[in-house]
Structures are given as C-alpha cells and as structure tokens.
Amino acid sequence: MTEIGIGLVGGGYMGKAHAVAYSAVGAVFGTALRPRLEMVAASTPASAETYRRAYGFARAAADWRELVADARVGAVVIASPQWTHREIAEAAFAAGKPVFCEKPLGASLADGKAMVAAAEASGLPNMIGFNYVRTPATRFVRQLLAEGAIGEVTLFRGEHAEDFLADPDLPATWRTSGRANGAMGDLAPHIVNLTLALMGPVAEVSARIETVHVSRPGPAGRVVVDNDDQAQLMLRFASGVMGHLYVSRIATGRKMGYAYEIFGTKGGIRFDQEDQNSVWLYRAEGPEAGRGYTRILTGPSHPDYVNFCLGPGHGTGYQDQIIIEARDFLQAVATGQPVWPTFRDGLAVSEVIEAAWRSQDTGRWQDVVRA
C-alpha cells in the first residue's frame, strides 16, 4: 500500500491543522505511505462542504457515519469535540480502520476505557494527539534524561498556563460549562502527557482545583461558571521522585505557558513553549565560577528539525508539530506497529486527571488507578 485515503471528522481549528499536516507530510518526511485527502465531515453538510473546498478534500460527507463507512477512507482522524470521540472511534475500529484522535481520549474516564478496549480488540493502529511533546527541543530533553545527563532526577515541576479567560468580564461560552471543558479537561491533558513521557508513571496525586471567576456575563445577565479555572497537583512518581503541576486558563500574561523544570544530582533542565526552540541546560561540572545554565538553540542535529529547516536557530513552529504527528501515524499504519502515544497512553493521562478530581473531592492523596 503506497497511498491511503484520510477521512477527517471536524474541520475547525484542529481539523484545519490536520488537513494542512496531511497535505504536507509526504513532502516534508518523504513518507512511504502517502495520504490522500479523501473526505471531511463536520457538524452540518454545509460546513463539511465549506471545509472540503478550503482544505482540498475530494469529497464532503453529510454525516461522520458516512465517512467512516466509505470504502475509499482508509484511516480516520478525529478532530471533533471530545464528547463525540468515543462513538466515532468505536465505529471506525468496527469498520476496520486505524484511528488518530485528538486529545483528550474521551469526555470521561469511562469513554477512555471503552476506546482503549475497542482499539486493542481491533488490533488496528491508533494514536492520540499530544502535539507539544513532539517539538525537537522536548524530544532532545527526553534524550538527555535517557542518557543521564543531569544525573538522578530529584524533582519535576511543570505547568500549562494560558490567559484566554483571565478577564472576568469575558462572556460565558461553551468553555465555561461542563467539567470536560475546564482547565483540567482542556489544558491538563497536555502537561500530564508530557510529565508521563519525561518522568514515567505517577503513583499518587494530591490536588486542589478551583473556579476563580464563578460567574460571567450572559445574554440575560450573569451566568454561573460550572467548571474549573486553575489547579495545583502534587505528585509522587512510581520512581519515588516528587513533582508539581500547575494548570490555568486565567494566568494573566501567559499565552502558551507549557513549561517545565527538572532538577537532578548533576544538573538541571528548563523549557518553555513560548520559546519552543530553546532548551536551557545546566551541568554541575567544572569550576563553580564558570557554571550556569546554557541556552541551546535547536537545529538540524536535534530530532526531526532537519526535515523542516537546515539552519540552526531558525526554529520550528506549531504546525510542524502536527506534521510530525501525521508522520508518526502514517508510520504506525504502514508498519502495523504501535507508535507512542497510543490510546492506552492517552488513558494513562485520563487516569491521573481522575485521581486529581478524587483528591479534590476527598481532600486527600489518591492513588492513580490503572486499567
């Protein structure tokens, strides 16, 4: 098989990113399996037709079920709201088609478990979309940790902080209603995925989750906000190392604060997605007077960078992360071998978040229960 028809469910912000990625991935990475933009489905037939024309798909589907059943669609990419993920994924696996699903895996832990069961019963390739972890910088950090560059890790601290709802007078929207749309449902999955990738399994969690702006303007007056604005999580990893996470959608001034700091017995590492082409590395070696964090600019010697640019320090961007994801999914489909992160890896993220909510409810540390 040298070509595969891509069926995209959802044509909005992430749908566009995936359409662009599958248009570019063959040229960027020279993939053996080349994607063909076959069909797109959206919330209405009219929207689907609009996306078809805009993104270059061959056909538009009146309904996602039509897309999943179509013989020319060989793989399904889910970029629709999270409460739709489970039904679409289960139908796609039943139809014998590999699935790439945007994060989070589903709208609940039960959804995630059902989706993993369907994926593993089918034996088909499956991936979940955590794009930020694929930057050349963070992939380089994973190499540094694997090599023991900073010795034994003693502490991990991470955050995903943005300010898109920092203004208390912004009107209520779908983002301010429903647990799945709060900071823990929307932002936390990204930084939890990163934490698991760098540090391994989380054993237990102590969390405090809160709504700061408890109401917002609505068409007929103030509307109650029934989901969370920010959270703090204390972690104990299975390795015994301590960790801390901060998640917020009201962190005034933070635009893409997906950041982390790792301390070890022989050094330290810092990274911030707002400067995604830099890694700060400290090595505890040499004369004390000459020690300090060194800024490393990513370049062709770092993972996947050279496919986008030959100039060190020129940088990669957000869309490039999605193209790397597309390359990895096509590799999984072509080889039949799992490529991280699979649906089960996505479920591991949901399990940490579920433990955090239990901790909030009980006021106690909670074990992370794994399926």
VENRAMO-V240161 format. One record per residue. RES is the residue in one small letter. D_FIRST is the distance of its C-alpha to the first C-alpha in Angstrom with 2 decimals. Layout:
# VENRAMO-V240161
res: <RES RES>
d_first: <D_FIRST D_FIRST>
This chain:
# VENRAMO-V240161
res: <m t e i g i g l v g g g y m g k a h a v a y s a v g a v f g t a l r p r l e m v a a s t p a s a e t y r r a y g f a r a a a d w r e l v a d a r v g a v v i a s p q w t h r e i a e a a f a a g k p v f c e k p l g a s l a d g k a m v a a a e a s g l p n m i g f n y v r t p a t r f v r q l l a e g a i g e v t l f r g e h a e d f l a d p d l p a t w r t s g r a n g a m g d l a p h i v n l t l a l m g p v a e v s a r i e t v h v s r p g p a g r v v v d n d d q a q l m l r f a s g v m g h l y v s r i a t g r k m g y a y e i f g t k g g i r f d q e d q n s v w l y r a e g p e a g r g y t r i l t g p s h p d y v n f c l g p g h g t g y q d q i i i e a r d f l q a v a t g q p v w p t f r d g l a v s e v i e a a w r s q d t g r w q d v v r a>
d_first: <0.00 3.82 5.87 7.55 11.08 13.77 16.88 19.93 23.08 26.07 26.63 29.63 30.13 27.12 24.98 25.73 24.95 21.44 20.86 22.12 20.04 16.65 18.02 18.99 16.71 14.40 17.65 19.51 17.29 14.91 11.92 8.85 6.95 9.09 10.85 12.46 15.89 15.82 18.89 21.81 24.54 27.94 31.37 32.29 30.68 32.64 31.32 27.71 28.40 30.08 27.13 24.76 26.99 27.59 24.07 22.18 20.20 19.59 21.48 23.95 24.43 27.96 27.24 24.63 24.50 23.29 20.43 19.42 19.65 17.74 14.80 13.10 13.48 10.68 12.80 16.54 18.72 22.38 24.99 27.78 31.08 31.09 32.88 29.90 27.29 27.93 27.73 24.53 22.76 24.08 22.97 19.38 19.17 20.90 18.28 15.53 14.21 14.20 17.22 18.68 22.42 25.14 28.16 30.22 28.33 30.66 34.18 35.72 35.39 35.10 32.10 30.45 31.17 29.82 26.54 26.14 27.01 24.42 21.66 22.68 23.27 19.74 18.21 15.59 15.09 17.98 19.84 23.12 24.09 26.86 26.52 29.90 29.34 26.62 29.08 29.44 33.03 32.41 29.69 32.36 34.85 32.69 32.75 36.50 37.13 35.08 37.13 40.37 41.35 43.81 44.88 44.99 44.13 47.21 46.30 43.43 44.14 41.64 41.75 39.84 42.56 42.48 45.26 43.81 46.33 49.13 51.43 53.15 53.87 50.29 49.81 48.17 44.53 41.74 41.42 44.93 44.49 42.66 42.06 38.30 39.07 41.65 41.37 40.33 37.55 36.36 37.06 37.64 34.04 33.07 35.91 35.70 32.05 33.16 36.09 34.07 31.67 34.67 37.20 35.57 36.67 39.64 42.30 44.66 45.34 48.46 47.90 49.95 48.30 50.31 50.57 52.77 52.93 53.73 53.96 52.76 53.87 52.72 53.64 56.75 57.68 56.38 53.36 52.88 49.91 48.58 45.98 46.22 46.69 46.60 46.49 47.33 45.79 47.30 44.91 45.35 42.25 41.67 42.56 45.97 45.55 46.81 44.96 45.60 43.51 44.74 42.90 44.37 43.83 47.48 47.69 49.55 48.31 45.04 42.04 39.14 40.96 38.07 40.02 40.79 43.26 43.14 46.20 46.32 49.03 48.22 47.05 45.41 42.45 42.46 39.76 39.92 37.05 39.54 39.36 35.74 35.62 38.51 39.14 42.74 43.36 46.72 47.49 50.80 51.84 54.43 57.74 58.03 59.20 55.94 53.56 51.57 48.17 46.08 43.71 40.41 38.45 34.69 33.22 30.57 31.52 30.48 27.04 24.52 27.45 26.81 23.57 25.83 29.11 30.88 34.29 35.67 37.24 35.59 33.59 30.50 30.69 29.66 26.66 25.33 25.34 23.03 20.60 20.66 19.94 16.86 15.65 16.48 14.81 11.41 12.13 13.09 10.03 7.76 10.59 12.12 15.34 17.91 18.73 22.29 23.62 22.32 24.14 26.58 27.41 28.08 30.34 32.27 33.14 34.37 36.47 38.31 39.02 40.28 42.59 43.89 44.82 46.57 48.49 49.53 50.76 52.67 53.78 52.69 50.06 47.18 44.82 41.10 40.03 36.52 34.63>
